[in-house]
Amino acid sequence: MSINRTSGTAPRSARGPNVARTQAFLRGLVSEMKRVTWPTREEWIAATVLTIGLVVGVGLFTFLVDQVFEYLFHFVHNT
């Protein structure tokens, strides 16, 4: 493929297949997105609440385990 010296881009004939492939990809993407079953508002809310609850739960568990290990290390170190 040669480069057009005046504009610094590939000739139009070399760009055609890429443009056609991109357009076909985008058409396929839109077609697939129309087939997606999107969650309802209630499902989004339930999933969000569950995620926040799990994050808080894991955070509390990690904090408690850290406190237990801190106590044990101080107990072992001070004796």
C-alpha positions as CSV (number, residue, x, y, z in Angstrom):
1,M,0.0,0.0,0.0
2,S,1.4,3.3,-1.0
3,I,1.0,6.6,0.9
4,N,-0.4,9.6,-0.8
5,R,2.4,12.2,-0.4
6,T,0.1,15.2,-0.5
7,S,-2.3,14.2,2.3
8,G,-0.3,11.6,4.1
9,T,-3.2,9.1,4.0
10,A,-3.7,5.8,2.2
11,P,-5.5,5.9,-1.2
12,R,-9.3,5.6,-1.1
13,S,-9.2,2.2,-2.6
14,A,-7.1,0.8,0.3
15,R,-9.4,2.4,2.9
16,G,-12.7,1.0,1.4
17,P,-12.5,-2.6,2.9
18,N,-11.8,-1.2,6.4
19,V,-14.7,1.2,6.2
20,A,-17.0,-1.6,5.0
21,R,-15.9,-3.9,7.8
22,T,-16.4,-1.2,10.4
23,Q,-19.9,-0.5,9.1
24,A,-20.8,-4.2,9.1
25,F,-19.5,-4.5,12.6
26,L,-21.6,-1.5,13.8
27,R,-24.7,-2.9,12.1
28,G,-24.1,-6.2,13.8
29,L,-23.5,-4.5,17.1
30,V,-26.8,-2.6,16.9
31,S,-28.6,-5.7,15.9
32,E,-27.3,-7.7,18.9
33,M,-28.0,-4.8,21.3
34,K,-31.7,-4.9,20.3
35,R,-31.8,-8.6,21.3
36,V,-30.5,-8.0,24.8
37,T,-32.9,-8.6,27.6
38,W,-32.3,-5.6,29.8
39,P,-33.0,-5.8,33.6
40,T,-36.0,-4.0,35.0
41,R,-35.6,-1.1,37.4
42,E,-36.4,-3.4,40.4
43,E,-33.7,-5.9,39.3
44,W,-31.1,-3.0,39.0
45,I,-32.0,-1.8,42.5
46,A,-31.9,-5.3,44.0
47,A,-28.5,-6.0,42.4
48,T,-27.1,-2.6,43.6
49,V,-28.3,-3.1,47.1
50,L,-26.9,-6.7,47.1
51,T,-23.5,-5.3,45.9
52,I,-23.4,-2.6,48.5
53,G,-24.3,-5.1,51.2
54,L,-21.7,-7.5,50.2
55,V,-19.0,-4.8,50.0
56,V,-19.9,-3.6,53.5
57,G,-20.0,-7.2,54.8
58,V,-16.6,-8.1,53.4
59,G,-15.2,-4.8,54.8
60,L,-16.5,-5.5,58.3
61,F,-15.2,-9.1,58.1
62,T,-11.8,-7.9,57.1
63,F,-11.8,-5.3,59.8
64,L,-12.7,-7.9,62.5
65,V,-10.1,-10.3,61.3
66,D,-7.5,-7.5,61.3
67,Q,-8.5,-6.6,64.9
68,V,-8.2,-10.3,66.0
69,F,-4.7,-10.6,64.4
70,E,-3.6,-7.3,65.9
71,Y,-4.6,-8.5,69.4
72,L,-2.8,-11.9,68.8
73,F,0.4,-10.3,67.6
74,H,0.4,-7.8,70.5
75,F,-0.2,-10.7,72.9
76,V,2.6,-12.8,71.4
77,H,5.0,-9.8,71.1
78,N,4.5,-8.5,74.7
79,T,5.2,-11.8,76.4
